[in-house]
Amino acid sequence: MSGNHIQVQNVNKVFQSADRNVIALQDINLSIPQGQFVCLLGPSGCGKSTLLNAIAGFSLPTSGSITTDSKVVTAPGPDRGMVFQEYALFPWMTVEKNIAFGLEIKGVAANEIATRVDALLHKLGLYDFRQRFPKDLSGGMRQRVAIARVLALDSPILLMDEPFGALDALTRRNLQDELLRIWSELGKTVIFVTHSIEEALYLADRIVVMTYRPGTVKRDMLVTLPRLRDPASADFNTLKRELGLLVMEEQQRHHDQEMIAAAVD
C-alpha cells in the first residue's frame, strides 16, 4: 500500500429544508491508502452513507474536498464502483446480461466483455445461473451478481453501502469470505458501510467509528488481528467490547437528542 488513494479534507455536509438545516457531516478528515479495507461504523443517522455517497460523487460536500489519486471528486466516475444493499439489478436481464451491462455502455469490445463476464461468473459461483433472471435467485445470489457487475468495470475503488445487511447470517458470512478473497486477489481499495460491529471487525484493516449527528470521526482504529479472523477468539471479543461501548455512547446520544426534541415540540 502506498500513497493516499482517497483523501477526505475538512468535509462538511448540510442538508437544507424549509424550517431547518441538518448538519450531516462535520470536519471529516481521512487519508485512505491504496488497497486498504476500511469500514465506516456507527448507528443509523451518523452519516456513514452520506460520506460514502460523497466519495462516490452522488452528493457533493457543502464544504471541504474529496480527492481520488489527487483528482477532485465532482461526480461519479469509473475509478469508483458502488454496491448497494438493494442489489439494483435489471429484472428483465439475465445474470450474464446484468454483469455485462456496464461494459456494453462503455463500448468495450464484445470478445473482451465475454472474457471478463465468464471469469466473474466462475469467480463468484454464478456460472450455472448465468441465464437466470434476478427473480429466480436468492438474496445472496443477487448480491453476488451486483458485486460481479461492479467488478466487471475493474474500478480500483469499491464502495459498499451495507451490502449484506438484508441477508441471513450464513449467507452473510459466506459473502464476507468471498469479498475478502476477491479483495486479497485484486487489491481493490474498499470502503464498506455497516452498523454491525462484528462485520466490521471480521472484514476491515481499519474501522472508522462515527458520531451521531453531526457525523464526525469518533475513533479511527487499525485492526491488526490476523486473517481469517475468529469471532469467538478472546482478542476479537476484546475489540468487539471496546467498539461496542463507542457505538452505544452514540446510540444513547441519539436517544437523548430525540427525547429533547420531543419535549421541545
C-alpha positions in Angstrom: 0.0 0.0 0.0 1.4 3.4 -1.0 0.1 6.9 -1.4 -3.2 8.4 -0.3 -5.6 6.8 -2.8 -8.6 8.7 -1.2 -8.2 12.0 0.6 -11.2 13.5 2.6 -10.3 17.0 3.8 -12.4 19.2 6.1 -15.6 17.8 4.7 -18.9 19.2 5.9 -22.4 18.3 4.6 -25.5 20.3 5.4 -29.0 19.3 4.2 -31.3 22.3 4.0 -35.1 22.1 4.4 -37.8 24.8 4.8 -37.6 25.0 8.5 -34.1 24.0 9.5 -30.6 22.9 8.4 -29.3 19.4 9.4 -25.6 19.0 9.7 -24.9 15.5 8.5 -21.1 15.6 8.4 -18.7 17.9 10.2 -15.0 18.3 9.8 -14.3 14.8 8.3 -10.7 14.2 7.6 -9.5 10.8 6.3 -6.5 9.6 4.3 -7.0 6.1 2.8 -4.1 4.3 1.2 -4.4 2.2 -1.9 -5.6 -1.4 -1.2 -6.9 -0.7 2.3 -10.2 -2.2 3.5 -12.0 0.5 5.6 -15.3 0.0 7.4 -17.4 3.0 8.4 -19.2 2.0 11.6 -21.9 3.7 13.7 -25.6 3.8 14.4 -28.2 4.9 11.9 -28.1 8.7 11.4 -24.4 9.1 11.9 -23.6 10.0 8.3 -21.9 6.8 7.1 -23.9 6.5 3.9 -23.7 10.3 3.4 -19.9 10.1 3.5 -19.9 7.1 1.1 -22.2 8.9 -1.3 -19.9 12.0 -1.2 -16.9 9.8 -2.0 -18.9 8.2 -4.8 -19.8 11.6 -6.2 -23.5 11.2 -5.9 -23.9 14.0 -3.3 -21.1 16.6 -3.1 -19.9 18.1 0.2 -21.2 21.5 1.3 -17.6 22.4 2.0 -14.2 20.7 2.0 -12.9 18.4 -0.7 -12.6 14.7 -1.6 -9.9 13.5 -4.0 -9.0 10.2 -5.5 -5.4 10.0 -6.7 -5.2 13.8 -6.4 -8.3 14.4 -8.6 -11.1 16.2 -7.0 -14.4 14.3 -6.9 -17.1 16.3 -8.6 -19.3 13.4 -10.0 -19.5 9.6 -10.1 -16.5 8.2 -12.1 -15.1 5.0 -13.5 -12.5 4.8 -10.7 -15.3 4.2 -8.1 -17.7 1.3 -8.2 -20.7 1.2 -5.9 -22.6 -1.8 -4.5 -25.9 -1.1 -2.8 -27.9 -3.0 -0.2 -30.9 -3.3 -2.6 -28.9 -5.1 -5.4 -30.2 -2.7 -8.1 -30.3 -5.3 -10.8 -32.3 -5.0 -14.0 -35.1 -7.6 -13.6 -35.5 -8.1 -17.4 -31.9 -9.1 -17.9 -30.3 -12.4 -17.2 -27.4 -12.7 -14.7 -24.9 -12.7 -17.6 -26.5 -9.6 -19.2 -26.6 -7.7 -15.9 -22.9 -8.2 -15.4 -22.1 -7.2 -18.9 -24.3 -4.1 -19.0 -21.7 -1.5 -17.7 -19.1 -2.8 -20.1 -21.5 -2.6 -23.1 -22.3 1.1 -22.1 -18.6 1.8 -22.1 -18.2 0.4 -25.6 -15.9 -2.5 -24.6 -15.3 -5.0 -27.4 -17.7 -8.0 -27.4 -14.9 -10.6 -27.0 -13.4 -8.6 -24.1 -16.9 -8.5 -22.4 -17.3 -12.2 -22.9 -13.9 -12.9 -21.3 -14.5 -10.7 -18.3 -18.0 -11.9 -17.7 -17.1 -15.5 -18.0 -14.2 -15.1 -15.5 -16.5 -13.4 -13.0 -19.3 -16.0 -13.4 -16.7 -18.6 -12.3 -15.1 -16.5 -9.6 -18.4 -15.8 -7.9 -20.0 -19.2 -8.3 -22.6 -17.9 -10.8 -21.8 -19.8 -13.9 -24.6 -22.3 -13.6 -27.0 -19.4 -13.1 -25.9 -17.2 -16.0 -29.2 -17.5 -17.9 -31.4 -17.0 -14.8 -33.3 -13.7 -14.1 -33.0 -11.9 -10.8 -36.5 -13.0 -9.6 -35.3 -16.6 -9.8 -32.3 -16.0 -7.4 -31.9 -15.9 -3.7 -30.9 -12.7 -2.0 -27.3 -13.9 -1.6 -27.1 -14.8 -5.3 -28.5 -11.4 -6.4 -25.8 -9.7 -4.3 -23.2 -11.8 -5.9 -24.4 -10.6 -9.3 -24.4 -6.9 -8.1 -20.8 -7.4 -6.9 -19.8 -9.0 -10.2 -21.3 -6.2 -12.2 -19.2 -3.7 -10.3 -16.0 -5.8 -10.5 -16.5 -6.2 -14.3 -15.7 -2.5 -14.7 -12.4 -3.0 -12.8 -12.7 0.2 -10.7 -9.8 0.4 -8.3 -12.1 1.7 -5.6 -15.1 -0.4 -4.3 -17.7 1.4 -2.3 -20.2 -0.8 -0.5 -23.3 0.5 1.4 -24.4 -2.2 3.9 -24.4 -4.7 1.0 -25.1 -7.8 3.3 -27.5 -6.1 5.7 -30.6 -7.9 4.5 -29.1 -11.4 4.3 -29.3 -14.3 6.7 -26.3 -14.9 8.9 -24.9 -17.9 7.0 -25.2 -16.2 3.6 -23.8 -13.1 5.0 -20.7 -14.9 6.3 -20.2 -16.7 3.0 -20.3 -13.4 1.1 -18.0 -11.8 3.6 -15.4 -14.5 2.9 -16.0 -14.2 -0.8 -15.4 -10.4 -0.6 -12.2 -10.9 1.4 -10.9 -13.4 -1.1 -11.6 -11.0 -4.0 -10.1 -8.1 -2.2 -7.0 -10.1 -1.4 -6.7 -11.2 -5.1 -7.4 -7.9 -6.8 -6.0 -5.3 -4.4 -9.0 -3.0 -4.5 -9.4 -0.1 -2.1 -12.7 -0.9 -0.2 -14.9 1.4 1.8 -17.7 -0.6 3.4 -20.6 0.9 5.5 -22.0 -1.2 8.2 -23.8 -0.9 11.6 -22.5 -4.4 12.6 -19.5 -4.3 14.9 -18.7 -8.0 14.3 -18.9 -7.5 10.5 -16.5 -4.5 10.7 -14.0 -6.5 12.8 -14.2 -9.5 10.6 -13.6 -7.6 7.4 -11.6 -4.4 8.0 -7.9 -3.3 8.1 -9.3 -0.1 9.7 -12.5 0.9 11.4 -13.8 4.5 11.4 -16.4 4.9 14.2 -18.7 7.9 13.5 -20.6 10.0 16.0 -24.4 10.6 15.8 -25.4 13.7 14.0 -23.4 15.8 13.2 -21.3 12.9 11.9 -17.7 13.3 12.9 -14.9 10.8 13.4 -15.1 9.5 16.9 -12.4 6.8 16.6 -10.1 5.7 13.8 -8.8 2.2 14.6 -6.3 0.0 12.8 -7.3 -3.7 13.2 -4.2 -5.9 13.4 -5.9 -9.3 14.1 -4.6 -12.0 11.7 -6.8 -13.2 9.0 -9.0 -15.2 8.7 -10.4 -13.9 11.9 -12.2 -16.0 14.5 -15.2 -14.1 16.1 -15.0 -16.5 19.0 -11.4 -15.6 19.9 -10.5 -13.5 23.0 -8.7 -10.8 21.1 -11.7 -10.4 18.7 -14.1 -10.1 21.6 -11.9 -7.6 23.4 -12.0 -5.3 20.4 -15.7 -6.0 19.9 -16.5 -4.8 23.5 -14.3 -1.7 23.0 -16.1 -0.8 19.8 -19.5 -1.7 21.4 -19.0 0.9 24.1 -18.2 3.6 21.5 -21.2 2.8 19.4 -23.5 2.5 22.4 -22.5 6.0 23.5 -23.6 7.4 20.2 -26.9 5.4 20.3 -27.5 6.9 23.8 -26.8 10.4 22.4 -29.2 9.7 19.6 -31.9 8.7 22.1 -31.2 11.7 24.3 -31.5 14.1 21.4 -34.8 12.6 20.3 -36.2 13.0 23.9 -35.1 16.7 24.0 -36.6 17.3 20.5 -39.9 15.6 21.6 -40.0 17.8 24.8 -39.5 21.0 22.8 -42.2 20.0 20.3 
